[in-house]
Amino acid sequence: MPFAFDYLVLVFLASCGVIQLAALKGGLRGLYLLKTPILNLAFGLALIVIPFAWFFVSEPRNLSDTAGGLDGNQQAALYVIGSVVGLLSTLLITSLRRVNNRYKESSREPGLDALRHSNYSSALRCTFRKLWTR
């Protein structure tokens, strides 16, 4: 079971890092965990590289599922769980960190483009408000 937990931590951290790099590439400042793009780039890369190095260097991981490794179904389930938790925690943390970064009504960008100027919770709230008033 510790092998499964280690894999879950690897996927969680790496997915957070990939989200940071994707937000940087797309200019979605509302998803930045850190304030500046260069710090976000370094942090995103570190969230990908360090967990992989820790996972594969800390102990032998090339095990078959009959010898204590994870079978394909377990890996798939843990990957989905780790990725979803990584996404949700990124959205929650960035929304809490940038509470004052409200959605600018004048820009009215739809969808993910709203994250260029606001945090996720503000953009979501504005989208629901627009849908509700139709």
N, C-alpha and C positions, 0 to 999 in steps of 0.2 A: 504493500500500500504506500510506503514512502516514495516509491518510484513513480506512482501515479500522481502524488502530490507535487513532486519535483517537476513532472511534465506539465502539470496544470500551472505552476508558477512560471515556468518557461514560456508557455503560450500566452499567459496573461501579460507578462512584462513585454514580450516581443510584440504583441498586438498593440499595446500602448505606444511602443516606439514607432511602429508602422503608421499608426494614426497620426502621430506627431509629424512624421516626415510627409505624409500625404497632406496634412493641413498646411505645412510649410510650402509645399509645391503648389497647392491650390490657393494660397494666400488667405486661408480661412483663419484669421486672427482670433476668432471666437473660440477656437479649439486649441490654441497654444497653451501649454502648461506653464511655460516661462514667457517672460515679456518680449525679449528680443528674438529675431529670427535666428541669429547665429547660436545663441544659447539653446534654442529649441532644436536646431539641427544637431548640435553636440549631444543634447539630452536624448533625442530620438535615436541617434546612432548607438549611444551607450545602452539604451534600453533594449536594443536588439543584440548587440555584440556580447555584452557582459553576461546576460543569462544563458546564451548559447555556450559560451566558454565555460561557465560554471557547470552547466548541465553535463557537458560531454567530458570535461576534464576531472570533475570531482570523483567520479567512479566509473567503472565499466558499464556502458549503457547498451551495448550491442548484444542484447539477450533475446532469445526467442520467447514467445508467450508461455511455452511449457517450462522454461527455466527461470521464471519469475519476471519476465518482461510483460509489456502490454500487448494485448491482441488488437487487431484492427478496429473492432467495435469500441473498445475502451479508448483507444487513441482518438477516434472520431468524436466520441461523446465528450472527452476531456478537451479536445480542440474547440469544439463549439462552445462549451461552457466557458473556457478561458477567454475566447475571443469576445463573447457577448459580455462577460463581466469586465473585460478590458475596455470595451466601447462604452458601456454604461458608467463605469467609474470615471472615464475620461470626460464624458458629458457632464456628470455630476460635479466633478472637481472643477472643471473650467467654468461651469455656471456659478458655482459658489465663489470662486476666486474673482470673478468679474461681475459681481452683482451690480455695480454701478455702470457697467457697459450695456446700457439699454439699447433696444432696437430703435433705429432712427426711422420714424414714420415717413420722413421725406424721401428716403431712398427707395423704400417699398420693393426690395429685391425679393423675388420668390425663391422658395426652396433653400438648398444649401448655400446659395450665394448670399443669403442673409447673414451667414456666419463670417463674412468678411468684415462686418461692422458691429456685430453684437454677439452676445453669448447665446448658447443653445436654448436656454429656458426662455429668454426674451423673444427670440425668433419663433420658437414654437408657440408661445402665448399669442404673438401677433398673428401667426398663421391661423390658429384656431379662431381668433377674433374675426378675421376676414371671412373664414368659412362659415362662421355662425351668423354673420350679418347678411349673408347672401340669401 
